[in-house]
Amino acid sequence: MALITPYNYDFRIAGTAARVYSGKDALTHLPSELERHRAGRAFVICGRSVSQKTGLIVRLRALLGDAFAGVYDEMRKDTPLADVIAARDAARAAEADLLIAVGGGSVIQGARVTAIALAEKRPIEELATQYPESGPAISPRLMAPKLPIINILTIGTTAQNRGGSPVKSGGYRLEFFDPKTRPVALFWDPEALATAPISMMRTTGATNYWAAVKNMGYVRATPLAHFNRRQVFELMRDSLPRLADPGDVGVRIDLCLATYLQNRDVDDGGARAEHWVGRVTYAFATALFNLHEQVGQGEANSAFAPTVMRRLGSRDAAAMCRIAETLGVWREGDPVDEAPLRAADCLEQQLASIGMPLKVSDLGIPRASAAVILENSLRNFNADPQREFVRERALLGEILDAAW
């Protein structure tokens, strides 16, 4: 099977308006960003760990002075809907004209949905993606203008400059999308990034490494997407052994850079690597960590990805050959049916090297959760916008059981 990537020269590039401030004293540019957006009432959204265990909020108060309008510091892991509603009410009471998210993915996603809830007049459940009994999912158009958002990262995350956000509601997942909630500025400040514990670095690194591997499963791409994905993979591969070093500031900024570049794919005309392995792993992992709060995204991906690759990889043979070739375990002329098996073995070795679980049972999750995980996986717009998974319910149930 030939793996020379034929370039697709039919594309458009859609740049985003976000400015990125990286490196020493990056946060000193924050007041000028407020001036650029004519904002005088900046409202901060974060979690308790940021407000109680770091000096970041004190630092922001000093930087912003009278423009610091208040803070909501109760945004929890996986962005519970109740926290978003409370943040909306607090921001509205503070008469906020700009939102600042300080944290990782859950906080950044929460700030986006807070902006939606502030602007739109319908009940929040009506603003989420809808799943009719038959036919594809429907993402409502959210037309009201949104407050500008600034994201100050404490960990590298693909949530940093996207327009979509999942929210947890009673064990289920609500999904929101509004490109107007993309940030106007990103801050990769070393002091802010140094606040993330090693455990968070490990789970985030595993998540981003799996994303980089998954995204190499393409056989046709625009030139920019091709160069971009190769660079992201190399960044993440080289970052894995450095994740546990608390003094390595560079690896923390590398995570920010890698996740930023991952998001550039679509803007640079690239199409997602939409193979079954990536889609099903994403759906299973998302359902798992939304159901069990103690499970991180990296652990969930690691527990599912190798098993799903072995069971479903043959459906997208060319993609699996590409992944296995990138991992250095397959080359042109080798048996095609061995590519997903070799790639899964290599992936397991890499994930185990940083202490990630390789089975769901390693996480202490009861088998009784499998039924709920399966049902929630069938309602994941990002993984399955055309509702193809419903026809594969029995097979997905078997794979889920094998992952235990």
Stockholm file with secondary structure:
# STOCKHOLM 1.0

chainA/1-404         MALITPYNYDFRIAGTAARVYSGKDALTHLPSELERHRAGRAFVICGRSVSQKTGLIVRLRALLGDAFAGVYDEMRKDTPLADVIAARDAARAAEADLLIAVGGGSVIQGARVTAIALAEKRPIEELATQYPESGPAISPRLMAPKLPIINILTIGTTAQNRGGSPVKSGGYRLEFFDPKTRPVALFWDPEALATAPISMMRTTGATNYWAAVKNMGYVRATPLAHFNRRQVFELMRDSLPRLADPGDVGVRIDLCLATYLQNRDVDDGGARAEHWVGRVTYAFATALFNLHEQVGQGEANSAFAPTVMRRLGSRDAAAMCRIAETLGVWREGDPVDEAPLRAADCLEQQLASIGMPLKVSDLGIPRASAAVILENSLRNFNADPQREFVRERALLGEILDAAW
#=GR chainA/1-404 SS CCCCCCBCCCCCCCCCCCEEEESTTGGGGHHHHHHHTTCSCEEEECCHHHHHHSSHHHHHHHHHGGGEEEEECCCCTTCBHHHHHHHHHHHHHTTCSEEEEEESHHHHHHHHHHHHHHHCCSCGGGGSCBCCSSSCCBCCCCCSCCCCEEEEESSCCGGGGCSEEEEEETTEEEEEECGGGSCSEEEECHHHHTTSCHHHHHHHHHHHHHHHHHHTCCSCBCHHHHHHHHHHHHHHHHHGGGTTCTTCHHHHHHHHHHHHHHHHHHHTTCCCCCCHHHHHHHHHHHHHHHHCTTCCHHHHHHHHHHHHHHHHGGGGHHHHHHHHHHTTSCCTTSCGGGHHHHHHHHHHHHHHHTTCCSSGGGGTCCGGGHHHHHHHHTTCTTTCTTCCGGGGHHHHHHHHHHTC
#=GC SS_cons         CCCCCCBCCCCCCCCCCCEEEESTTGGGGHHHHHHHTTCSCEEEECCHHHHHHSSHHHHHHHHHGGGEEEEECCCCTTCBHHHHHHHHHHHHHTTCSEEEEEESHHHHHHHHHHHHHHHCCSCGGGGSCBCCSSSCCBCCCCCSCCCCEEEEESSCCGGGGCSEEEEEETTEEEEEECGGGSCSEEEECHHHHTTSCHHHHHHHHHHHHHHHHHHTCCSCBCHHHHHHHHHHHHHHHHHGGGTTCTTCHHHHHHHHHHHHHHHHHHHTTCCCCCCHHHHHHHHHHHHHHHHCTTCCHHHHHHHHHHHHHHHHGGGGHHHHHHHHHHTTSCCTTSCGGGHHHHHHHHHHHHHHHTTCCSSGGGGTCCGGGHHHHHHHHTTCTTTCTTCCGGGGHHHHHHHHHHTC
//
